[in-house]
Amino acid sequence: MSQRERLEQVAAFAGLEPALVEHLANTGNLDAALADRLIENVVGTMNVPLGIATNMRIDGEDVLIPMATEESSVVAAVCNAGRQCYETGGFTTGLSGTLMIAQIQTVGVADPHAARLRILDRREEVKAVCDGCDPVLLGLGGGFRDLEVRVLDTAGGPMLITHLIVDTRDAMGANAVNSMAEALAPHIAGWTGGRVYLRILSNLADRRLARAHAVWSLDRLAVEGMTGAQVRDGIISACHFAAADPYRAATHNKGIMNGISAVVLATGNDTRAVEAGAHAYAARGGSYGSLTRFEIAADGSLGGSIELPMAVGLIGGATRLHPTAQACLKILGVTSAARLARIIAAVGLAQNFSALKALATTGIQKGHMALHAQNIAMMAGAVGGEIERVAHLLVERGTVRMDVAQGLLRDLRG
């Protein structure tokens, strides 16, 4: 079917009124033909607001941050965090490398420990097979880097797990490492006498860790009724809470991902891969904890840091094909996947700082609901200038609720 034919079929099945059908037919700033090639069974597109976070100084450079998100206060939080540490140098970042892992699962091996050694002894053969899969990657300085083999005890018996460590350079690398794993699988089966099942990358990209650090001075931390030291100690206590309790850590890290996923999405990268890697890394010690750390610096100020896997790229998939993603990369001014990963880590730290400061002081709802008030006003039926007026009155009353907005709207309309 054509895209329009699919849409009409869906409309008939779901009973969509004509206005909704025409809304879905309008693909906005994404060409309908391109959308039809990116995924299957396309009937339309879904636009997400694209905002720009300011005040972000990263490794000595001012950077504008494109963020694609539907949630109020996310962009503002990054702006505020960047402004509050700008005078102390902003964010410094680093990256452990651009290495990805492919896994090959082998079962039914009679002598798994001996078979492990047989695979390790064939490192050069493994390298030849892997590098032969992607000569372009090899030409760019990437390719096979290392080999690991583990014997894993499972409920189904011992499994032999082979890890291919591959430098994917400016690509996220999923297709490259998956191809290598599939090409090597028959060799593994022959060397071990076992049966190979899974051949696929791991999203726990712990050889590709992005890091960021920033310092907030006490005078920038102080708020009405609380000294900078009190706010600092409240933020550190909140981080300790997240490190010790998975119920809190889940929300703590979700806030971090508010910022990270917004930049990942804006640049056409894989939000699910980054999120899976981040949460797995947060549980690497055996219990789920915080992705960030806050502590008292030598001069008494607040130091914050973050470290997490960041498998993003500049080439391939939607990053290369989607015009909005290309525009966002130009706004960021990045020329390497490493730089993009480091910027994204800084955004995650900024997002977390703002959330923890709000929680440790006025509470999260005051700022968030003030920004959310316009959404409530629109949901209540406000249009045009009514939206700003109703939102202002909701914030003024300190009650941002649908029923209150509906009452205010009735009053405004007489």
Number of C-alpha atoms within 10 A of each C-alpha: 9 11 17 15 11 15 21 18 14 14 15 11 9 9 11 13 10 11 9 10 18 12 12 16 17 15 17 13 11 16 13 17 11 13 20 16 10 13 8 8 14 18 22 22 18 9 13 14 11 17 19 17 20 19 19 28 22 22 17 12 11 14 19 18 26 25 27 25 21 14 14 17 20 24 24 19 23 29 22 19 25 29 19 21 22 20 13 13 17 25 28 19 21 19 20 14 16 27 24 28 28 26 23 23 22 24 19 16 20 12 13 22 14 11 20 21 13 15 19 15 11 13 13 13 13 23 19 13 16 25 20 16 19 16 13 12 20 17 10 11 11 20 27 24 14 16 19 15 19 16 15 12 10 8 6 8 10 19 20 26 22 24 22 27 20 25 26 27 24 22 23 26 25 19 13 22 29 20 18 28 27 19 17 21 21 12 16 25 17 11 14 23 17 20 17 23 12 14 23 20 24 18 22 24 24 24 20 22 25 27 26 26 22 25 23 26 20 17 12 15 20 17 14 8 8 13 14 20 18 17 23 27 16 18 28 22 16 19 24 19 17 23 20 14 14 18 12 19 23 16 13 23 22 16 20 26 25 22 27 27 24 27 31 28 22 26 30 25 24 18 20 13 19 23 23 16 20 25 22 19 22 24 14 12 9 7 12 21 26 26 24 25 18 22 19 15 13 8 8 14 19 24 18 23 23 24 27 28 28 33 35 28 27 24 18 16 15 20 25 17 15 19 17 18 22 18 14 24 22 13 14 18 14 16 12 15 21 25 18 24 29 23 28 25 32 32 34 29 31 32 27 29 27 25 24 22 22 20 17 20 17 13 13 15 14 16 17 18 21 20 20 18 25 24 17 23 28 19 14 21 14 23 13 8 8 18 21 16 16 27 25 18 17 23 18 11 10 13 16 26 14 18 12 18 26 19 12 21 20 13 9 12 7 6
